[in-house]
Amino acid sequence: MLTTDDHRRDSAGLRYVYPVISRRAGGVSIGINLNTNNACNWACVYCQVESLTRGGPSPIDLDLLERELAGFLEDALHGDFMQRQVPPEARRLMDVAFSGNGEPTSASEFAEAVERVGNVLRHFGQLSNLVVRLITNGSLMHRPEVQAGIRQLGQLGGEVWFKIDRAEAGDIAEINGVPLSPEKMARHLDICARLAPTWIQTCWFALDGEVPSVTARDAYCQLLKPLASRLAGIHLYGLARPSMQPAAPRLGRLSADDLAAFAKEVHEKTGIRVTISP
């Protein structure tokens, strides 16, 4: 049986398609893993991908991706997959999510992959039932081909979950492993929000026994406040699965009360609605 702690990319024995039970989606999420070589352009300290390397994905076999998604949907909708693999309380398909073992938009085939997914969902009559989601670090929003894929995703009725864990350059470098200015992050977020409905996804945790500082919390709110009217909301979540990175011993879970307090602070300072997944 799948659980919220089990996000193995090979759980269905497929290369690109993997089902998970998603706390934030609220049921079964059909993952699309374009980064099967475990390569990403970021190196987040909480990442659960083993043998994570820097870089981009191998060439994508779009025909295979399309066949895998169609075959999985056939089993989930008309076969016994739900009964075999999913606990009764989670037996509902929620979305198709481009996520996986690296940054999905780093694949040159990303825009065409979005189109293929749309075609499969249309064939099964699921385009209005399953949300197409992109879970992204937003770092490649300046690329026209990435913008084309996100525009297409928006036209499918989909949405983007845009990663912002911290909002100061030093914290971004430490948490996400990249030299990135808050100003550039804000520009990329603005681009994304103009192309498709966009949620912020934020992993909130203690580092070396220290909770995020007042300065870090305020910087986060200041970054998002100017874009509040264009954002769908914020998914604030805690550590659920163990990190596979060298920094794992430095990480600590925060209590549900800590997350709720930060969510309240963010809402009061920005007006953005916040959902919490401890």
Order of alpha helices (4+ residues) and beta strands (2+ residues): beta-beta-beta-beta-alpha-alpha-beta-alpha-beta-alpha-beta-alpha-alpha-beta-beta-alpha-beta-beta-alpha-beta
